[in-house]
Amino acid sequence: MSDLRRVVVTGLGAITSLGHSVSELWSNLIAGRSGISKIRLFDVTGYPCQVGAEVSDFRPEDYMDPREAKHSDRFTHLACGAVQKAIDDGNFDLKNFDPYRVGVIIGTGIGGVTTIQHQTKRFHELGPLRVSPFMIPSLICNIAPGMVAITYGFKGPNFSVVTACSSASHAIGEAYHMLKLGKADAIFTGGSEGSMTGLSFSGFCMMKAVSTHFNDTPERASRPFDAKRDGFVMGEGSGILLLETLESALARKAKIYCEVVGYAASGDAHHMTSPDPEANGLASCLKNLLQETKLNPQDVDYINAHGTSTALNDKTETLAIKKVFKEYAQHLKISSTKSMTGHLLGAAGAIEAIACAKAIETGVVPPTINYENPDPDCDLDYVPNHAIQQPVNVAISENLGFGGQNAALMFQKYQ
C-alpha cells in the first residue's frame, strides 16, 4: 500500500452552454443562471420537447487541425476544446513530461451520433458508395481520446469509457486508479457529448424521458427534486480534468485544486432505464466510497447529485443518500447543477466533478435552481435557488447511467 500515489487535480477545462471556460461556467453556476434555451441546432417543429442546453459560437478549428475537424464528429471537437482549456489552466507543458506517461481517458454516452444521422441520410438518398470513408473513425466512441492524443502527442494510456450518463465519472475514476497505481504521471480525463441531433432527440422524446411542459420558458424546464419536474433537459459539451500524481504536481509547482481520494462503482441489475426503486445499487456505491476513503458520513460537506429532474431518479437518489448518511443526510448540502447546464449525458459527470473542485477551492456551493414546489419524496437540503458560502473540505460527485451503472467520486481539500 505504501507504493500507492496520491492523485490531485491540477487543471480544469470546460465547453458548455454556460461558457467556453471554467471561469464562465462557475460564475454562471453560482449566479444561478440557466444555459437552457429553445433549440437552434435543428428544427424542433413537431417535437414534444423543444428545449436544450446547446453550446453556441464554438469553432472546432480553434482547437484542432481544420482538416481533421472536418472529418470528426462534434463530440470529438468539444473534447479537444476542453482539453486545450485544461492544458492552459494547468500550465501543462509536454516538454516536461515523458509522453508515454501522459494519458487520455474520456467518457461519452453516445459518441458520434451527428455522424450517424448525417451518413445514414447519405446512405438512403445516394447509395452505399456515397457514404464517407471517414464515417467509422468519426463515429466510434474512442476516437475522442484518440484525436486528443494525436493533436497533443500524449502516448500514455488512451481509451474511452461508455456507461451512458455515468461515463465521465467512470472515466475519471479509472484515470484516478491508473495514477494511484503508478501507471502514468498525468491523465486528461472527463467526458464529451455532442448528441444534440434530431435523431437522438426524437429517441429521448419517444422514451418520455425529457421535459415537455416548459417549451415557452426553457430556463424553467430543468427542476431537479421539484414536485413539478417532468423530465430531463438534454445538453451537450465537454469537461476535462487534468489529474496528476502529487509527486509530479509538486515537482513542477502546479496549482492544486483538490485531491481525488476515492472512486466507487456498482450496478443495479434491475432495469434497462429505471433505477432500482429501493436504491440499493447507488447506496452500495456510496457506502463503498466511504469505506475506501475511511471517512465518516459527517466528514462529507457537499454532494453534487445526479439530479436529472426525472420523477424516478430524484426520489431514488434521495433515498440512497438517506440510506447511507442516515440522520446526517438532513445536514448535507446537495445540489444538482443540471438545473442550469441541462443533462450532458456522458459528459455530465465531468462538469459536475469540476463543480466539486471549484466548490472546494472557493467555499461556495452552487444551487439547484427552479426548486419551487417541495416533494415529500425529496426532502433534503438541495441548496434551493441560491448559492451559499460554506467551507467545503470533502465533496462527492455521483452519477447513474441507463443499464443500472452507478459511479461516485470523492474530492478533498489538498493538505
Salt bridges, closest charged atoms under 4 A:
GLU54 OE1 - ARG40 NH2 3.66
GLU61 OE2 - ARG59 NH1 3.20
ASP62 OD1 - ARG59 NE 3.24
ASP65 OD2 - ARG67 NH2 2.97
GLU125 OE2 - LYS121 NZ 3.06
ASP185 OD1 - ARG101 NH2 3.00
ASP226 OD2 - ARG223 NH1 3.13
ASP230 OD2 - HIS213 ND1 3.35
GLU236 OE1 - ARG74 NE 2.82
GLU244 OE2 - ARG252 NE 2.76
GLU259 OE1 - ARG6 NH2 2.82
GLU292 OE2 - LYS180 NZ 3.76
ASP314 OD2 - ARG229 NE 3.46
GLU352 OE2 - LYS338 NZ 2.82
GLU361 OE2 - LYS255 NZ 2.79
GLU361 OE1 - LYS358 NZ 2.74
GLU372 OE1 - ARG220 NH2 3.33
GLU372 OE1 - ARG223 NH1 3.39
ASP375 OD2 - ARG229 NH1 2.82
ASP379 OD1 - LYS322 NZ 2.69
ASP381 OD2 - LYS333 NZ 2.54
